[in-house]
Amino acid sequence: MAARFYTVHFSPFGAGPDRDARFVKDGFSWAAFVFGPLWAFYHRLWFAGSMLLAALAALALAGEFFVFDPVADAALSLGLALLIGFEGPDLLRKKLGARGMPERGIASGRNLAEAERNWFRRHRPTP
């Protein structure tokens, strides 16, 4: 299995070096692709989730009003899902940065648990 990469974000108000760490996977997000607005709301991306719901509603209304070909309607919906799948992790990183949790580095591993172990093994606080 190939290594996956994660960006590492820390809260400046964390109690310890490992307590408030957030690891965000780099690359395509299947959860964002499949669940779209629900994924955005779960990650508290309120504006992005609202815009996704509005875009989905606009596609549904346009499909009813203009009587799109079902293939065209499916292609537009798939395009929107692909967009959030590719851009979702970047939106999450941007939100974390705006909340005072800028990117502190990159971790890698076969999965999230291994990436966390590798990160904290390399970045142990010195006593």
GUTI-263815 format. One record per atom (N, C-alpha, C): atom name; z, x, y; residue in three letters. Coordinates in steps of 0.02 Angstrom, whole numbers, plus 50000, padded with zeros to 5 digits. Atoms other than C-alpha are relative to their C-alpha. Example, Ala and Ser with C-alpha at 12.3 -4.5 7.8 and 13.67 -1.06 7.14 Angstrom:
2
<atom at="N" c3="50000" c1="50045" c2="49941" aa="ALA"/>
<atom at="CA" c3="50390" c1="50615" c2="49775" aa="ALA"/>
<atom at="C" c3="50000" c1="50045" c2="50060" aa="ALA"/>
<atom at="N" c3="49997" c1="49958" c2="49941" aa="SER"/>
<atom at="CA" c3="50357" c1="50684" c2="49947" aa="SER"/>
<atom at="C" c3="50037" c1="49961" c2="50055" aa="SER"/>
END
This chain:
127
<atom at="N" c3="50000" c1="50042" c2="49942" aa="MET"/>
<atom at="CA" c3="50000" c1="50000" c2="50000" aa="MET"/>
<atom at="C" c3="50000" c1="50045" c2="50062" aa="MET"/>
<atom at="N" c3="50006" c1="49960" c2="49939" aa="ALA"/>
<atom at="CA" c3="49954" c1="50067" c2="50171" aa="ALA"/>
<atom at="C" c3="50060" c1="49990" c2="50045" aa="ALA"/>
<atom at="N" c3="49944" c1="50003" c2="49954" aa="ALA"/>
<atom at="CA" c3="50083" c1="50103" c2="50303" aa="ALA"/>
<atom at="C" c3="49984" c1="49950" c2="50056" aa="ALA"/>
<atom at="N" c3="50005" c1="50045" c2="49944" aa="ARG"/>
<atom at="CA" c3="50113" c1="49972" c2="50436" aa="ARG"/>
<atom at="C" c3="50038" c1="50031" c2="50058" aa="ARG"/>
<atom at="N" c3="49969" c1="49973" c2="49940" aa="PHE"/>
<atom at="CA" c3="50159" c1="50015" c2="50614" aa="PHE"/>
<atom at="C" c3="50034" c1="49946" c2="50039" aa="PHE"/>
<atom at="N" c3="49960" c1="50046" c2="49961" aa="TYR"/>
<atom at="CA" c3="50290" c1="49932" c2="50721" aa="TYR"/>
<atom at="C" c3="50020" c1="50034" c2="50065" aa="TYR"/>
<atom at="N" c3="49972" c1="49973" c2="49938" aa="THR"/>
<atom at="CA" c3="50337" c1="49955" c2="50903" aa="THR"/>
<atom at="C" c3="50074" c1="49983" c2="50000" aa="THR"/>
<atom at="N" c3="49928" c1="50008" c2="50001" aa="VAL"/>
<atom at="CA" c3="50523" c1="49975" c2="50930" aa="VAL"/>
<atom at="C" c3="50025" c1="49987" c2="50071" aa="VAL"/>
<atom at="N" c3="49974" c1="50021" c2="49935" aa="HIS"/>
<atom at="CA" c3="50614" c1="49889" c2="51073" aa="HIS"/>
<atom at="C" c3="50075" c1="49995" c2="49995" aa="HIS"/>
<atom at="N" c3="49927" c1="50004" c2="49999" aa="PHE"/>
<atom at="CA" c3="50798" c1="49903" c2="51121" aa="PHE"/>
<atom at="C" c3="50023" c1="49965" c2="50063" aa="PHE"/>
<atom at="N" c3="49969" c1="50032" c2="49943" aa="SER"/>
<atom at="CA" c3="50906" c1="49799" c2="51234" aa="SER"/>
<atom at="C" c3="50043" c1="50052" c2="50036" aa="SER"/>
<atom at="N" c3="49957" c1="49952" c2="49964" aa="PRO"/>
<atom at="CA" c3="50989" c1="49900" c2="51373" aa="PRO"/>
<atom at="C" c3="50074" c1="49980" c2="49998" aa="PRO"/>
<atom at="N" c3="49931" c1="50025" c2="50002" aa="PHE"/>
<atom at="CA" c3="51146" c1="49794" c2="51347" aa="PHE"/>
<atom at="C" c3="50028" c1="49998" c2="49930" aa="PHE"/>
<atom at="N" c3="49979" c1="50001" c2="50070" aa="GLY"/>
<atom at="CA" c3="51162" c1="49825" c2="51161" aa="GLY"/>
<atom at="C" c3="50066" c1="50035" c2="49989" aa="GLY"/>
<atom at="N" c3="49935" c1="49971" c2="50016" aa="ALA"/>
<atom at="CA" c3="51330" c1="49864" c2="51085" aa="ALA"/>
<atom at="C" c3="49994" c1="50066" c2="49962" aa="ALA"/>
<atom at="N" c3="50010" c1="49940" c2="50038" aa="GLY"/>
<atom at="CA" c3="51260" c1="50000" c2="50974" aa="GLY"/>
<atom at="C" c3="49926" c1="50016" c2="49994" aa="GLY"/>
<atom at="N" c3="50071" c1="49980" c2="50002" aa="PRO"/>
<atom at="CA" c3="51098" c1="50095" c2="50943" aa="PRO"/>
<atom at="C" c3="49959" c1="49960" c2="49950" aa="PRO"/>
<atom at="N" c3="50039" c1="50036" c2="50050" aa="ASP"/>
<atom at="CA" c3="51050" c1="49986" c2="50795" aa="ASP"/>
<atom at="C" c3="50010" c1="49924" c2="50004" aa="ASP"/>
<atom at="N" c3="49983" c1="50071" c2="49999" aa="ARG"/>
<atom at="CA" c3="51118" c1="49815" c2="50845" aa="ARG"/>
<atom at="C" c3="49947" c1="49956" c2="50033" aa="ARG"/>
<atom at="N" c3="50048" c1="50041" c2="49963" aa="ASP"/>
<atom at="CA" c3="50988" c1="49753" c2="50968" aa="ASP"/>
<atom at="C" c3="49930" c1="50027" c2="49997" aa="ASP"/>
<atom at="N" c3="50067" c1="49974" c2="50009" aa="ALA"/>
<atom at="CA" c3="50832" c1="49835" c2="50901" aa="ALA"/>
<atom at="C" c3="49953" c1="49944" c2="49979" aa="ALA"/>
<atom at="N" c3="50052" c1="50047" c2="50020" aa="ARG"/>
<atom at="CA" c3="50674" c1="49731" c2="50887" aa="ARG"/>
<atom at="C" c3="49939" c1="50040" c2="49979" aa="ARG"/>
<atom at="N" c3="50059" c1="49968" c2="50027" aa="PHE"/>
<atom at="CA" c3="50528" c1="49789" c2="50781" aa="PHE"/>
<atom at="C" c3="49944" c1="49948" c2="50000" aa="PHE"/>
<atom at="N" c3="50057" c1="50046" c2="49995" aa="VAL"/>
<atom at="CA" c3="50360" c1="49707" c2="50821" aa="VAL"/>
<atom at="C" c3="49941" c1="50032" c2="49965" aa="VAL"/>
<atom at="N" c3="50055" c1="49973" c2="50040" aa="LYS"/>
<atom at="CA" c3="50220" c1="49732" c2="50695" aa="LYS"/>
<atom at="C" c3="49937" c1="50006" c2="50043" aa="LYS"/>
<atom at="N" c3="50062" c1="49989" c2="49965" aa="ASP"/>
<atom at="CA" c3="50061" c1="49804" c2="50766" aa="ASP"/>
<atom at="C" c3="49944" c1="49970" c2="49958" aa="ASP"/>
<atom at="N" c3="50058" c1="50027" c2="50035" aa="GLY"/>
<atom at="CA" c3="49898" c1="49718" c2="50722" aa="GLY"/>
<atom at="C" c3="50002" c1="49924" c2="49995" aa="GLY"/>
<atom at="N" c3="50010" c1="50073" c2="50008" aa="PHE"/>
<atom at="CA" c3="49850" c1="49544" c2="50664" aa="PHE"/>
<atom at="C" c3="50063" c1="49967" c2="49973" aa="PHE"/>
<atom at="N" c3="49942" c1="50038" c2="50023" aa="SER"/>
<atom at="CA" c3="49989" c1="49415" c2="50642" aa="SER"/>
<atom at="C" c3="49976" c1="49937" c2="49964" aa="SER"/>
<atom at="N" c3="50020" c1="50058" c2="50039" aa="TRP"/>
<atom at="CA" c3="49956" c1="49293" c2="50501" aa="TRP"/>
<atom at="C" c3="50041" c1="49939" c2="50019" aa="TRP"/>
<atom at="N" c3="49958" c1="50057" c2="49980" aa="ALA"/>
<atom at="CA" c3="50103" c1="49185" c2="50556" aa="ALA"/>
<atom at="C" c3="49975" c1="49969" c2="50065" aa="ALA"/>
<atom at="N" c3="50027" c1="50026" c2="49937" aa="ALA"/>
<atom at="CA" c3="50031" c1="49169" c2="50732" aa="ALA"/>
<atom at="C" c3="49933" c1="49966" c2="49988" aa="ALA"/>
<atom at="N" c3="50065" c1="50029" c2="50017" aa="PHE"/>
<atom at="CA" c3="49859" c1="49132" c2="50658" aa="PHE"/>
<atom at="C" c3="50008" c1="49930" c2="49969" aa="PHE"/>
<atom at="N" c3="49992" c1="50062" c2="50037" aa="VAL"/>
<atom at="CA" c3="49921" c1="48994" c2="50543" aa="VAL"/>
<atom at="C" c3="50040" c1="49948" c2="50041" aa="VAL"/>
<atom at="N" c3="49955" c1="50048" c2="49968" aa="PHE"/>
<atom at="CA" c3="50059" c1="48915" c2="50648" aa="PHE"/>
<atom at="C" c3="49992" c1="49995" c2="50076" aa="PHE"/>
<atom at="N" c3="50017" c1="50003" c2="49929" aa="GLY"/>
<atom at="CA" c3="49996" c1="48952" c2="50826" aa="GLY"/>
<atom at="C" c3="50057" c1="49982" c2="50047" aa="GLY"/>
<atom at="N" c3="49948" c1="50018" c2="49952" aa="PRO"/>
<atom at="CA" c3="50104" c1="48855" c2="50949" aa="PRO"/>
<atom at="C" c3="50071" c1="50003" c2="49972" aa="PRO"/>
<atom at="N" c3="49933" c1="49996" c2="50029" aa="LEU"/>
<atom at="CA" c3="50251" c1="48844" c2="50829" aa="LEU"/>
<atom at="C" c3="50025" c1="50072" c2="49998" aa="LEU"/>
<atom at="N" c3="49983" c1="49929" c2="50000" aa="TRP"/>
<atom at="CA" c3="50249" c1="49034" c2="50811" aa="TRP"/>
<atom at="C" c3="50020" c1="50021" c2="50071" aa="TRP"/>
<atom at="N" c3="49985" c1="49981" c2="49931" aa="ALA"/>
<atom at="CA" c3="50246" c1="49052" c2="51001" aa="ALA"/>
<atom at="C" c3="50068" c1="49971" c2="50021" aa="ALA"/>
<atom at="N" c3="49936" c1="50030" c2="49981" aa="PHE"/>
<atom at="CA" c3="50391" c1="48931" c2="51025" aa="PHE"/>
<atom at="C" c3="50058" c1="50033" c2="49963" aa="PHE"/>
<atom at="N" c3="49948" c1="49966" c2="50038" aa="TYR"/>
<atom at="CA" c3="50491" c1="49017" c2="50887" aa="TYR"/>
<atom at="C" c3="50020" c1="50065" c2="50034" aa="TYR"/>
<atom at="N" c3="49987" c1="49936" c2="49966" aa="HIS"/>
<atom at="CA" c3="50475" c1="49181" c2="50983" aa="HIS"/>
<atom at="C" c3="50015" c1="49991" c2="50074" aa="HIS"/>
<atom at="N" c3="49983" c1="50018" c2="49931" aa="ARG"/>
<atom at="CA" c3="50517" c1="49092" c2="51147" aa="ARG"/>
<atom at="C" c3="49946" c1="50021" c2="50049" aa="ARG"/>
<atom at="N" c3="50058" c1="49990" c2="49956" aa="LEU"/>
<atom at="CA" c3="50344" c1="49118" c2="51218" aa="LEU"/>
<atom at="C" c3="49979" c1="49931" c2="50025" aa="LEU"/>
<atom at="N" c3="50007" c1="50070" c2="49979" aa="TRP"/>
<atom at="CA" c3="50356" c1="48951" c2="51308" aa="TRP"/>
<atom at="C" c3="49932" c1="49988" c2="50033" aa="TRP"/>
<atom at="N" c3="50063" c1="50011" c2="49964" aa="PHE"/>
<atom at="CA" c3="50206" c1="48971" c2="51423" aa="PHE"/>
<atom at="C" c3="49940" c1="50006" c2="49952" aa="PHE"/>
<atom at="N" c3="50056" c1="49991" c2="50048" aa="ALA"/>
<atom at="CA" c3="50091" c1="49037" c2="51285" aa="ALA"/>
<atom at="C" c3="49997" c1="49942" c2="49952" aa="ALA"/>
<atom at="N" c3="49999" c1="50056" c2="50046" aa="GLY"/>
<atom at="CA" c3="50146" c1="48899" c2="51166" aa="GLY"/>
<atom at="C" c3="49974" c1="49936" c2="50033" aa="GLY"/>
<atom at="N" c3="50024" c1="50059" c2="49963" aa="SER"/>
<atom at="CA" c3="50116" c1="48766" c2="51299" aa="SER"/>
<atom at="C" c3="49925" c1="50004" c2="50011" aa="SER"/>
<atom at="N" c3="50072" c1="49992" c2="49989" aa="MET"/>
<atom at="CA" c3="49944" c1="48837" c2="51338" aa="MET"/>
<atom at="C" c3="49961" c1="49990" c2="49935" aa="MET"/>
<atom at="N" c3="50033" c1="50011" c2="50065" aa="LEU"/>
<atom at="CA" c3="49900" c1="48838" c2="51153" aa="LEU"/>
<atom at="C" c3="49997" c1="49926" c2="49983" aa="LEU"/>
<atom at="N" c3="50001" c1="50072" c2="50012" aa="LEU"/>
<atom at="CA" c3="49952" c1="48656" c2="51136" aa="LEU"/>
<atom at="C" c3="49949" c1="49965" c2="50045" aa="LEU"/>
<atom at="N" c3="50049" c1="50029" c2="49953" aa="ALA"/>
<atom at="CA" c3="49850" c1="48613" c2="51291" aa="ALA"/>
<atom at="C" c3="49928" c1="50014" c2="49977" aa="ALA"/>
<atom at="N" c3="50068" c1="49982" c2="50023" aa="ALA"/>
<atom at="CA" c3="49698" c1="48707" c2="51222" aa="ALA"/>
<atom at="C" c3="49982" c1="49960" c2="49938" aa="ALA"/>
<atom at="N" c3="50014" c1="50040" c2="50060" aa="LEU"/>
<atom at="CA" c3="49713" c1="48619" c2="51054" aa="LEU"/>
<atom at="C" c3="49988" c1="49927" c2="50017" aa="LEU"/>
<atom at="N" c3="50010" c1="50070" c2="49978" aa="ALA"/>
<atom at="CA" c3="49729" c1="48450" c2="51140" aa="ALA"/>
<atom at="C" c3="49933" c1="49993" c2="50035" aa="ALA"/>
<atom at="N" c3="50065" c1="50003" c2="49966" aa="ALA"/>
<atom at="CA" c3="49579" c1="48490" c2="51250" aa="ALA"/>
<atom at="C" c3="49943" c1="50003" c2="49950" aa="ALA"/>
<atom at="N" c3="50052" c1="49998" c2="50052" aa="LEU"/>
<atom at="CA" c3="49477" c1="48537" c2="51096" aa="LEU"/>
<atom at="C" c3="49995" c1="49933" c2="49964" aa="LEU"/>
<atom at="N" c3="50001" c1="50064" c2="50035" aa="ALA"/>
<atom at="CA" c3="49527" c1="48375" c2="51010" aa="ALA"/>
<atom at="C" c3="49968" c1="49946" c2="50045" aa="ALA"/>
<atom at="N" c3="50030" c1="50049" c2="49955" aa="LEU"/>
<atom at="CA" c3="49484" c1="48271" c2="51164" aa="LEU"/>
<atom at="C" c3="49926" c1="50013" c2="50011" aa="LEU"/>
<atom at="N" c3="50071" c1="49983" c2="49991" aa="ALA"/>
<atom at="CA" c3="49321" c1="48363" c2="51193" aa="ALA"/>
<atom at="C" c3="49960" c1="49981" c2="49938" aa="ALA"/>
<atom at="N" c3="50034" c1="50018" c2="50062" aa="GLY"/>
<atom at="CA" c3="49276" c1="48337" c2="51011" aa="GLY"/>
<atom at="C" c3="49989" c1="49925" c2="49995" aa="GLY"/>
<atom at="N" c3="50007" c1="50073" c2="50001" aa="GLU"/>
<atom at="CA" c3="49306" c1="48149" c2="51029" aa="GLU"/>
<atom at="C" c3="49953" c1="49976" c2="50055" aa="GLU"/>
<atom at="N" c3="50039" c1="50023" c2="49942" aa="PHE"/>
<atom at="CA" c3="49227" c1="48131" c2="51200" aa="PHE"/>
<atom at="C" c3="49927" c1="50020" c2="49996" aa="PHE"/>
<atom at="N" c3="50068" c1="49975" c2="50002" aa="PHE"/>
<atom at="CA" c3="49073" c1="48239" c2="51175" aa="PHE"/>
<atom at="C" c3="49969" c1="49996" c2="49930" aa="PHE"/>
<atom at="N" c3="50021" c1="50007" c2="50069" aa="VAL"/>
<atom at="CA" c3="49059" c1="48206" c2="50987" aa="VAL"/>
<atom at="C" c3="49969" c1="50066" c2="49975" aa="VAL"/>
<atom at="N" c3="50022" c1="49935" c2="50026" aa="PHE"/>
<atom at="CA" c3="49049" c1="48389" c2="50933" aa="PHE"/>
<atom at="C" c3="49980" c1="49994" c2="49927" aa="PHE"/>
<atom at="N" c3="50015" c1="49991" c2="50071" aa="ASP"/>
<atom at="CA" c3="48971" c1="48435" c2="50770" aa="ASP"/>
<atom at="C" c3="50064" c1="50025" c2="49966" aa="ASP"/>
<atom at="N" c3="49938" c1="49977" c2="50033" aa="PRO"/>
<atom at="CA" c3="49115" c1="48458" c2="50645" aa="PRO"/>
<atom at="C" c3="50002" c1="50075" c2="49989" aa="PRO"/>
<atom at="N" c3="50002" c1="49927" c2="50009" aa="VAL"/>
<atom at="CA" c3="49058" c1="48637" c2="50614" aa="VAL"/>
<atom at="C" c3="50018" c1="50034" c2="50066" aa="VAL"/>
<atom at="N" c3="49984" c1="49971" c2="49935" aa="ALA"/>
<atom at="CA" c3="49066" c1="48675" c2="50801" aa="ALA"/>
<atom at="C" c3="50074" c1="49991" c2="50016" aa="ALA"/>
<atom at="N" c3="49928" c1="50014" c2="49988" aa="ASP"/>
<atom at="CA" c3="49238" c1="48594" c2="50814" aa="ASP"/>
<atom at="C" c3="50043" c1="50048" c2="49958" aa="ASP"/>
<atom at="N" c3="49962" c1="49954" c2="50044" aa="ALA"/>
<atom at="CA" c3="49301" c1="48697" c2="50666" aa="ALA"/>
<atom at="C" c3="49994" c1="50072" c2="50025" aa="ALA"/>
<atom at="N" c3="50010" c1="49932" c2="49975" aa="ALA"/>
<atom at="CA" c3="49226" c1="48856" c2="50740" aa="ALA"/>
<atom at="C" c3="50042" c1="50013" c2="50062" aa="ALA"/>
<atom at="N" c3="49959" c1="49992" c2="49940" aa="LEU"/>
<atom at="CA" c3="49313" c1="48828" c2="50907" aa="LEU"/>
<atom at="C" c3="50074" c1="50004" c2="49982" aa="LEU"/>
<atom at="N" c3="49930" c1="49998" c2="50022" aa="SER"/>
<atom at="CA" c3="49479" c1="48793" c2="50820" aa="SER"/>
<atom at="C" c3="50016" c1="50066" c2="49966" aa="SER"/>
<atom at="N" c3="49990" c1="49936" c2="50033" aa="LEU"/>
<atom at="CA" c3="49459" c1="48947" c2="50712" aa="LEU"/>
<atom at="C" c3="50001" c1="50057" c2="50051" aa="LEU"/>
<atom at="N" c3="50000" c1="49949" c2="49948" aa="GLY"/>
<atom at="CA" c3="49417" c1="49051" c2="50865" aa="GLY"/>
<atom at="C" c3="50065" c1="50004" c2="50038" aa="GLY"/>
<atom at="N" c3="49936" c1="50002" c2="49966" aa="LEU"/>
<atom at="CA" c3="49575" c1="48994" c2="50952" aa="LEU"/>
<atom at="C" c3="50055" c1="50028" c2="49956" aa="LEU"/>
<atom at="N" c3="49950" c1="49974" c2="50047" aa="ALA"/>
<atom at="CA" c3="49679" c1="49031" c2="50796" aa="ALA"/>
<atom at="C" c3="49993" c1="50076" c2="49993" aa="ALA"/>
<atom at="N" c3="50010" c1="49927" c2="50004" aa="LEU"/>
<atom at="CA" c3="49601" c1="49205" c2="50782" aa="LEU"/>
<atom at="C" c3="50025" c1="50035" c2="50063" aa="LEU"/>
<atom at="N" c3="49977" c1="49971" c2="49937" aa="LEU"/>
<atom at="CA" c3="49637" c1="49238" c2="50965" aa="LEU"/>
<atom at="C" c3="50076" c1="50009" c2="50001" aa="LEU"/>
<atom at="N" c3="49927" c1="49994" c2="50000" aa="ILE"/>
<atom at="CA" c3="49822" c1="49201" c2="50946" aa="ILE"/>
<atom at="C" c3="50024" c1="50046" c2="49944" aa="ILE"/>
<atom at="N" c3="49982" c1="49954" c2="50053" aa="GLY"/>
<atom at="CA" c3="49827" c1="49296" c2="50782" aa="GLY"/>
<atom at="C" c3="49995" c1="50073" c2="50021" aa="GLY"/>
<atom at="N" c3="50008" c1="49932" c2="49977" aa="PHE"/>
<atom at="CA" c3="49762" c1="49453" c2="50866" aa="PHE"/>
<atom at="C" c3="50043" c1="50016" c2="50061" aa="PHE"/>
<atom at="N" c3="49965" c1="49987" c2="49938" aa="GLU"/>
<atom at="CA" c3="49849" c1="49434" c2="51034" aa="GLU"/>
<atom at="C" c3="50074" c1="49982" c2="49999" aa="GLU"/>
<atom at="N" c3="49930" c1="50021" c2="50003" aa="GLY"/>
<atom at="CA" c3="50015" c1="49358" c2="50979" aa="GLY"/>
<atom at="C" c3="50050" c1="50057" c2="50003" aa="GLY"/>
<atom at="N" c3="49952" c1="49944" c2="49996" aa="PRO"/>
<atom at="CA" c3="50106" c1="49523" c2="50945" aa="PRO"/>
<atom at="C" c3="50001" c1="50034" c2="50068" aa="PRO"/>
<atom at="N" c3="50002" c1="49970" c2="49933" aa="ASP"/>
<atom at="CA" c3="50047" c1="49591" c2="51113" aa="ASP"/>
<atom at="C" c3="50037" c1="49957" c2="50051" aa="ASP"/>
<atom at="N" c3="49962" c1="50045" c2="49956" aa="LEU"/>
<atom at="CA" c3="50115" c1="49437" c2="51201" aa="LEU"/>
<atom at="C" c3="50075" c1="50008" c2="49990" aa="LEU"/>
<atom at="N" c3="49929" c1="49990" c2="50015" aa="LEU"/>
<atom at="CA" c3="50281" c1="49464" c2="51114" aa="LEU"/>
<atom at="C" c3="50025" c1="50066" c2="50029" aa="LEU"/>
<atom at="N" c3="49981" c1="49935" c2="49971" aa="ARG"/>
<atom at="CA" c3="50285" c1="49648" c2="51166" aa="ARG"/>
<atom at="C" c3="50006" c1="49995" c2="50076" aa="ARG"/>
<atom at="N" c3="49999" c1="50008" c2="49927" aa="LYS"/>
<atom at="CA" c3="50246" c1="49600" c2="51346" aa="LYS"/>
<atom at="C" c3="50063" c1="49961" c2="50021" aa="LYS"/>
<atom at="N" c3="49940" c1="50039" c2="49984" aa="LYS"/>
<atom at="CA" c3="50386" c1="49470" c2="51345" aa="LYS"/>
<atom at="C" c3="50063" c1="50043" c2="49994" aa="LYS"/>
<atom at="N" c3="49942" c1="49957" c2="50009" aa="LEU"/>
<atom at="CA" c3="50511" c1="49596" c2="51276" aa="LEU"/>
<atom at="C" c3="50006" c1="50051" c2="50057" aa="LEU"/>
<atom at="N" c3="49999" c1="49953" c2="49944" aa="GLY"/>
<atom at="CA" c3="50462" c1="49721" c2="51411" aa="GLY"/>
<atom at="C" c3="50023" c1="49967" c2="50064" aa="GLY"/>
<atom at="N" c3="49979" c1="50037" c2="49940" aa="ALA"/>
<atom at="CA" c3="50484" c1="49590" c2="51547" aa="ALA"/>
<atom at="C" c3="50074" c1="49982" c2="49998" aa="ALA"/>
<atom at="N" c3="49929" c1="50016" c2="50008" aa="ARG"/>
<atom at="CA" c3="50657" c1="49550" c2="51476" aa="ARG"/>
<atom at="C" c3="50044" c1="50062" c2="49999" aa="ARG"/>
<atom at="N" c3="49960" c1="49939" c2="49998" aa="GLY"/>
<atom at="CA" c3="50713" c1="49731" c2="51494" aa="GLY"/>
<atom at="C" c3="50004" c1="50036" c2="49934" aa="GLY"/>
<atom at="N" c3="50001" c1="49966" c2="50065" aa="MET"/>
<atom at="CA" c3="50671" c1="49786" c2="51317" aa="MET"/>
<atom at="C" c3="49932" c1="50036" c2="49991" aa="MET"/>
<atom at="N" c3="50064" c1="49966" c2="50005" aa="PRO"/>
<atom at="CA" c3="50528" c1="49909" c2="51342" aa="PRO"/>
<atom at="C" c3="49992" c1="50035" c2="49933" aa="PRO"/>
<atom at="N" c3="50015" c1="49965" c2="50063" aa="GLU"/>
<atom at="CA" c3="50444" c1="49996" c2="51197" aa="GLU"/>
<atom at="C" c3="50031" c1="50070" c2="50003" aa="GLU"/>
<atom at="N" c3="49967" c1="49935" c2="50003" aa="ARG"/>
<atom at="CA" c3="50545" c1="50149" c2="51144" aa="ARG"/>
<atom at="C" c3="49967" c1="50048" c2="49951" aa="ARG"/>
<atom at="N" c3="50034" c1="49957" c2="50048" aa="GLY"/>
<atom at="CA" c3="50432" c1="50214" c2="51007" aa="GLY"/>
<atom at="C" c3="49964" c1="49960" c2="49948" aa="GLY"/>
<atom at="N" c3="50038" c1="50031" c2="50055" aa="ILE"/>
<atom at="CA" c3="50334" c1="50178" c2="50850" aa="ILE"/>
<atom at="C" c3="50032" c1="50020" c2="49934" aa="ILE"/>
<atom at="N" c3="49974" c1="49987" c2="50067" aa="ALA"/>
<atom at="CA" c3="50400" c1="50162" c2="50673" aa="ALA"/>
<atom at="C" c3="49947" c1="49980" c2="49950" aa="ALA"/>
<atom at="N" c3="50049" c1="50017" c2="50051" aa="SER"/>
<atom at="CA" c3="50300" c1="50157" c2="50514" aa="SER"/>
<atom at="C" c3="50035" c1="49995" c2="49932" aa="SER"/>
<atom at="N" c3="49974" c1="50009" c2="50067" aa="GLY"/>
<atom at="CA" c3="50330" c1="50104" c2="50336" aa="GLY"/>
<atom at="C" c3="49957" c1="49950" c2="49963" aa="GLY"/>
<atom at="N" c3="50038" c1="50049" c2="50039" aa="ARG"/>
<atom at="CA" c3="50260" c1="49998" c2="50195" aa="ARG"/>
<atom at="C" c3="50018" c1="49929" c2="50018" aa="ARG"/>
<atom at="N" c3="49978" c1="50066" c2="49978" aa="ASN"/>
<atom at="CA" c3="50361" c1="49851" c2="50260" aa="ASN"/>
<atom at="C" c3="50051" c1="50010" c2="50056" aa="ASN"/>
<atom at="N" c3="49953" c1="49996" c2="49944" aa="LEU"/>
<atom at="CA" c3="50485" c1="49810" c2="50399" aa="LEU"/>
<atom at="C" c3="50063" c1="50037" c2="49982" aa="LEU"/>
<atom at="N" c3="49938" c1="49967" c2="50020" aa="ALA"/>
<atom at="CA" c3="50638" c1="49867" c2="50303" aa="ALA"/>
<atom at="C" c3="49991" c1="50076" c2="49996" aa="ALA"/>
<atom at="N" c3="50012" c1="49928" c2="50004" aa="GLU"/>
<atom at="CA" c3="50562" c1="50037" c2="50266" aa="GLU"/>
<atom at="C" c3="49988" c1="50030" c2="50069" aa="GLU"/>
<atom at="N" c3="50011" c1="49975" c2="49932" aa="ALA"/>
<atom at="CA" c3="50504" c1="50057" c2="50447" aa="ALA"/>
<atom at="C" c3="50066" c1="50006" c2="50037" aa="ALA"/>
<atom at="N" c3="49935" c1="49995" c2="49968" aa="GLU"/>
<atom at="CA" c3="50680" c1="50020" c2="50507" aa="GLU"/>
<atom at="C" c3="50039" c1="50059" c2="49974" aa="GLU"/>
<atom at="N" c3="49965" c1="49942" c2="50029" aa="ARG"/>
<atom at="CA" c3="50755" c1="50145" c2="50385" aa="ARG"/>
<atom at="C" c3="49972" c1="50066" c2="50026" aa="ARG"/>
<atom at="N" c3="50032" c1="49938" c2="49976" aa="ASN"/>
<atom at="CA" c3="50629" c1="50278" c2="50438" aa="ASN"/>
<atom at="C" c3="50018" c1="50012" c2="50073" aa="ASN"/>
<atom at="N" c3="49985" c1="49992" c2="49928" aa="TRP"/>
<atom at="CA" c3="50662" c1="50246" c2="50623" aa="TRP"/>
<atom at="C" c3="50072" c1="50025" c2="50009" aa="TRP"/>
<atom at="N" c3="49931" c1="49982" c2="49989" aa="PHE"/>
<atom at="CA" c3="50851" c1="50255" c2="50612" aa="PHE"/>
<atom at="C" c3="50019" c1="50065" c2="49965" aa="PHE"/>
<atom at="N" c3="49989" c1="49934" c2="50033" aa="ARG"/>
<atom at="CA" c3="50846" c1="50405" c2="50494" aa="ARG"/>
<atom at="C" c3="49978" c1="50055" c2="50048" aa="ARG"/>
<atom at="N" c3="50025" c1="49949" c2="49953" aa="ARG"/>
<atom at="CA" c3="50744" c1="50501" c2="50624" aa="ARG"/>
<atom at="C" c3="50037" c1="50000" c2="50066" aa="ARG"/>
<atom at="N" c3="49970" c1="50006" c2="49933" aa="HIS"/>
<atom at="CA" c3="50838" c1="50438" c2="50777" aa="HIS"/>
<atom at="C" c3="50074" c1="49985" c2="49997" aa="HIS"/>
<atom at="N" c3="49927" c1="50009" c2="50004" aa="ARG"/>
<atom at="CA" c3="51020" c1="50450" c2="50730" aa="ARG"/>
<atom at="C" c3="50032" c1="50023" c2="50065" aa="ARG"/>
<atom at="N" c3="49964" c1="49978" c2="49939" aa="PRO"/>
<atom at="CA" c3="51135" c1="50456" c2="50882" aa="PRO"/>
<atom at="C" c3="50043" c1="50060" c2="49983" aa="PRO"/>
<atom at="N" c3="49959" c1="49941" c2="50011" aa="THR"/>
<atom at="CA" c3="51221" c1="50623" c2="50899" aa="THR"/>
<atom at="C" c3="50071" c1="49986" c2="50025" aa="THR"/>
<atom at="N" c3="49930" c1="50013" c2="49980" aa="PRO"/>
<atom at="CA" c3="51412" c1="50614" c2="50903" aa="PRO"/>
<atom at="C" c3="50023" c1="50045" c2="50055" aa="PRO"/>
END
